[in-house]
Amino acid sequence: MRVLGIDPGSGIIGFGMVNKGRNPGMLDAGVIRTTIGDEPASRLLELYNSLSELIEESKPQVAAVEKLFFAQNVTTAMAVSQARGVILLALAEAKIPIYEYTPLQIKMAMTGYGRATKAQVQEMVRVQLKLKKKPSPDDAADALAVALTHIATLRA
């Protein structure tokens, strides 16, 4: 099974494709960047088109998307929420089942500790996928963690 993990953001959206098997393997990882300075609607359209193209090319069977958690910046929360809505729309339009995980669920699945640091989670991504170094950029590594969380949840 091909699992597409997505780490939503306002300008940089991480994605990671993992093959679920006895030993999960990374198929692809990277980021979708929208053009800074463009109008919000143009950036959302750019995100939608890029993600739709990625879905068409990679043909994931399921998608795992990180749920949002914001304690501070309302402006950032709104922009990321809008991007997340576009992500969910593109996945739903492609008829891909969507699973959502909170940051706490991801940290628990990856490290067994709900207060794990980003570096600890990313190190576990590297270990579980048997990579020589942690995936880069951080948004791609985070998206792989979301995909691995879904795979771990299926095994539980």
C-alpha positions as a LaTeX table, in Angstrom:
\begin{tabular}{lrrr}
\hline
Residue & $x$ (\AA) & $y$ (\AA) & $z$ (\AA) \\
\hline
Met1 & 0.00 & 0.00 & 0.00 \\
Arg2 & 1.28 & 3.46 & $-0.93$ \\
Val3 & 0.73 & 5.99 & 1.89 \\
Leu4 & 1.06 & 9.70 & 1.17 \\
Gly5 & 1.91 & 11.70 & 4.29 \\
Ile6 & 1.31 & 15.44 & 4.26 \\
Asp7 & 2.60 & 18.14 & 6.61 \\
Pro8 & 0.42 & 21.21 & 5.89 \\
Gly9 & 1.91 & 24.68 & 5.86 \\
Ser10 & 1.09 & 28.09 & 4.47 \\
Gly11 & 4.01 & 28.42 & 2.04 \\
Ile12 & 5.80 & 25.07 & 2.30 \\
Ile13 & 3.85 & 21.81 & 2.33 \\
Gly14 & 5.80 & 18.65 & 3.06 \\
Phe15 & 4.96 & 15.35 & 1.42 \\
Gly16 & 6.31 & 11.86 & 1.86 \\
Met17 & 5.34 & 8.65 & 0.11 \\
Val18 & 5.95 & 5.41 & 1.98 \\
Asn19 & 5.33 & 1.87 & 0.85 \\
Lys20 & 3.65 & $-0.16$ & 3.59 \\
Gly21 & 5.17 & $-3.56$ & 3.85 \\
Arg22 & 6.99 & $-5.69$ & 6.36 \\
Asn23 & 9.73 & $-3.04$ & 6.26 \\
Pro24 & 8.30 & 0.33 & 5.20 \\
Gly25 & 10.31 & 2.05 & 2.50 \\
Met26 & 10.45 & 5.64 & 1.32 \\
Leu27 & 9.30 & 6.05 & $-2.26$ \\
Asp28 & 9.47 & 9.84 & $-2.47$ \\
Ala29 & 9.65 & 12.94 & $-0.29$ \\
Gly30 & 9.84 & 16.64 & $-0.84$ \\
Val31 & 7.97 & 19.90 & $-0.54$ \\
Ile32 & 5.49 & 21.94 & $-2.49$ \\
Arg33 & 6.38 & 25.63 & $-2.30$ \\
Thr34 & 3.97 & 28.36 & $-3.24$ \\
Thr35 & 5.12 & 31.72 & $-4.57$ \\
Ile36 & 5.78 & 34.17 & $-1.75$ \\
Gly37 & 4.18 & 37.54 & $-2.37$ \\
Asp38 & 1.36 & 36.22 & $-4.54$ \\
Glu39 & $-2.24$ & 36.74 & $-3.51$ \\
Pro40 & $-3.55$ & 34.09 & $-1.10$ \\
Ala41 & $-6.04$ & 32.74 & $-3.67$ \\
Ser42 & $-3.25$ & 32.33 & $-6.25$ \\
Arg43 & $-1.09$ & 30.48 & $-3.74$ \\
Leu44 & $-3.96$ & 28.13 & $-2.87$ \\
Leu45 & $-4.55$ & 27.42 & $-6.56$ \\
Glu46 & $-0.83$ & 26.77 & $-7.00$ \\
Leu47 & $-0.92$ & 24.34 & $-4.08$ \\
Tyr48 & $-4.01$ & 22.59 & $-5.45$ \\
Asn49 & $-2.50$ & 22.16 & $-8.92$ \\
Ser50 & 0.86 & 20.93 & $-7.59$ \\
Leu51 & $-0.74$ & 18.46 & $-5.18$ \\
Ser52 & $-3.17$ & 17.20 & $-7.83$ \\
Glu53 & $-0.23$ & 16.56 & $-10.15$ \\
Leu54 & 1.67 & 14.74 & $-7.39$ \\
Ile55 & $-1.38$ & 12.56 & $-6.66$ \\
Glu56 & $-1.81$ & 11.74 & $-10.35$ \\
Glu57 & 1.87 & 10.80 & $-10.75$ \\
Ser58 & 2.35 & 8.86 & $-7.51$ \\
Lys59 & $-1.07$ & 7.22 & $-7.19$ \\
Pro60 & $-1.25$ & 6.87 & $-3.39$ \\
Gln61 & $-3.85$ & 4.48 & $-2.02$ \\
Val62 & $-4.37$ & 6.40 & 1.24 \\
Ala63 & $-3.31$ & 9.75 & 2.65 \\
Ala64 & $-2.33$ & 10.74 & 6.18 \\
Val65 & $-2.54$ & 14.43 & 7.01 \\
Glu66 & $-1.30$ & 16.16 & 10.15 \\
Lys67 & $-4.03$ & 17.93 & 12.11 \\
Leu68 & $-3.34$ & 21.51 & 13.05 \\
Phe69 & $-2.38$ & 22.67 & 16.50 \\
Phe70 & $-1.89$ & 26.38 & 17.15 \\
Ala71 & $-1.53$ & 28.09 & 20.47 \\
Gln72 & $-0.38$ & 31.51 & 19.33 \\
Asn73 & $-0.47$ & 33.11 & 15.89 \\
Val74 & $-4.04$ & 33.38 & 14.55 \\
Thr75 & $-2.90$ & 34.80 & 11.20 \\
Thr76 & $-0.65$ & 31.81 & 10.56 \\
Ala77 & $-3.38$ & 29.45 & 11.74 \\
Met78 & $-5.82$ & 30.88 & 9.20 \\
Ala79 & $-3.37$ & 30.56 & 6.30 \\
Val80 & $-2.44$ & 26.99 & 7.21 \\
Ser81 & $-6.12$ & 26.12 & 7.70 \\
Gln82 & $-6.89$ & 27.38 & 4.20 \\
Ala83 & $-4.01$ & 25.35 & 2.75 \\
Arg84 & $-5.16$ & 22.30 & 4.69 \\
Gly85 & $-8.65$ & 22.71 & 3.22 \\
Val86 & $-7.20$ & 22.72 & $-0.29$ \\
Ile87 & $-5.16$ & 19.61 & 0.56 \\
Leu88 & $-8.25$ & 17.77 & 1.80 \\
Leu89 & $-10.20$ & 18.87 & $-1.30$ \\
Ala90 & $-7.52$ & 17.58 & $-3.71$ \\
Leu91 & $-7.36$ & 14.24 & $-1.89$ \\
Ala92 & $-11.15$ & 13.89 & $-1.71$ \\
Glu93 & $-11.51$ & 14.78 & $-5.39$ \\
Ala94 & $-9.03$ & 11.99 & $-6.21$ \\
Lys95 & $-11.11$ & 9.63 & $-4.02$ \\
Ile96 & $-8.18$ & 8.89 & $-1.73$ \\
Pro97 & $-9.13$ & 7.85 & 1.83 \\
Ile98 & $-7.88$ & 10.45 & 4.31 \\
Tyr99 & $-6.64$ & 9.77 & 7.85 \\
Glu100 & $-5.70$ & 12.58 & 10.21 \\
Tyr101 & $-3.23$ & 12.56 & 13.10 \\
Thr102 & $-2.42$ & 15.13 & 15.76 \\
Pro103 & 1.18 & 16.10 & 16.55 \\
Leu104 & 0.85 & 14.16 & 19.82 \\
Gln105 & $-0.25$ & 11.00 & 17.98 \\
Ile106 & 2.68 & 11.35 & 15.57 \\
Lys107 & 5.21 & 11.81 & 18.38 \\
Met108 & 3.79 & 8.82 & 20.26 \\
Ala109 & 3.81 & 6.58 & 17.18 \\
Met110 & 7.33 & 7.58 & 16.19 \\
Thr111 & 9.09 & 7.74 & 19.56 \\
Gly112 & 6.71 & 6.46 & 22.23 \\
Tyr113 & 6.95 & 9.85 & 23.93 \\
Gly114 & 4.38 & 12.63 & 23.47 \\
Arg115 & 6.86 & 15.43 & 24.21 \\
Ala116 & 9.51 & 14.24 & 21.76 \\
Thr117 & 11.43 & 16.92 & 19.91 \\
Lys118 & 11.26 & 17.42 & 16.17 \\
Ala119 & 14.85 & 16.10 & 15.97 \\
Gln120 & 13.90 & 12.91 & 17.84 \\
Val121 & 10.95 & 12.27 & 15.53 \\
Gln122 & 13.09 & 12.89 & 12.46 \\
Glu123 & 15.78 & 10.52 & 13.74 \\
Met124 & 13.15 & 7.80 & 14.13 \\
Val125 & 12.00 & 8.46 & 10.55 \\
Arg126 & 15.59 & 7.92 & 9.43 \\
Val127 & 15.91 & 4.71 & 11.47 \\
Gln128 & 12.55 & 3.22 & 10.44 \\
Leu129 & 13.15 & 3.91 & 6.76 \\
Lys130 & 16.79 & 2.75 & 7.00 \\
Leu131 & 18.14 & 5.99 & 5.54 \\
Lys132 & 21.76 & 7.09 & 5.84 \\
Lys133 & 20.74 & 10.61 & 6.89 \\
Lys134 & 17.53 & 12.30 & 7.95 \\
Pro135 & 15.28 & 13.37 & 5.10 \\
Ser136 & 15.54 & 17.01 & 4.13 \\
Pro137 & 14.01 & 19.54 & 4.29 \\
Asp138 & 12.33 & 19.22 & 7.69 \\
Asp139 & 8.84 & 19.51 & 6.17 \\
Ala140 & 9.47 & 16.39 & 4.05 \\
Ala141 & 10.76 & 14.49 & 7.10 \\
Asp142 & 7.67 & 15.55 & 9.04 \\
Ala143 & 5.43 & 14.31 & 6.22 \\
Leu144 & 7.20 & 10.94 & 6.24 \\
Ala145 & 6.53 & 10.78 & 10.00 \\
Val146 & 2.82 & 11.30 & 9.30 \\
Ala147 & 2.83 & 8.45 & 6.75 \\
Leu148 & 4.73 & 6.17 & 9.16 \\
Thr149 & 2.23 & 7.03 & 11.90 \\
His150 & $-0.57$ & 5.77 & 9.69 \\
Ile151 & 1.31 & 2.54 & 9.01 \\
Ala152 & 1.98 & 2.08 & 12.74 \\
Thr153 & $-1.70$ & 2.68 & 13.47 \\
Leu154 & $-2.68$ & $-0.05$ & 11.01 \\
Arg155 & $-0.42$ & $-2.54$ & 12.84 \\
Ala156 & $-1.81$ & $-1.67$ & 16.29 \\
\hline
\end{tabular}
